[in-house]
Amino acid sequence: MIRQGDVLLERVAAPAGELHRVCDAQGPLRGLEIEGEQTGHAHRLAARVYDTAAGDRLLFVPRPTPMTHEEHAHVQVPAGWWRPVQQREYVGAAVRSRALVD
């Protein structure tokens, strides 16, 4: 696994099922861009983006490539298949209760 701020990349085996290349108005996506939870700055990684028949989003990184962000050190992502996960800051029940009372 690779983590940069609130983005986690999980290494996965090469998918066996059908894949659909994710496209936008300009054509196939050539990267991942996820806005951070706190500041709106984006995590960026040049990769091919696919959706699986099961509804997962996967990235294929053809060669070692840095994941960048304005507020974090670059993280080198090895070549291969990855599943991106956007993490959220955990706020426990005790903290939420205090916030409602204060």
Summary of the structure (lengths in Angstrom):
residues: 102
radius of gyration: 16.1
end to end distance: 38.1
largest distance: 52.3
contacts: 249
relative contact order: 0.27
helix: 9%
strand: 49%
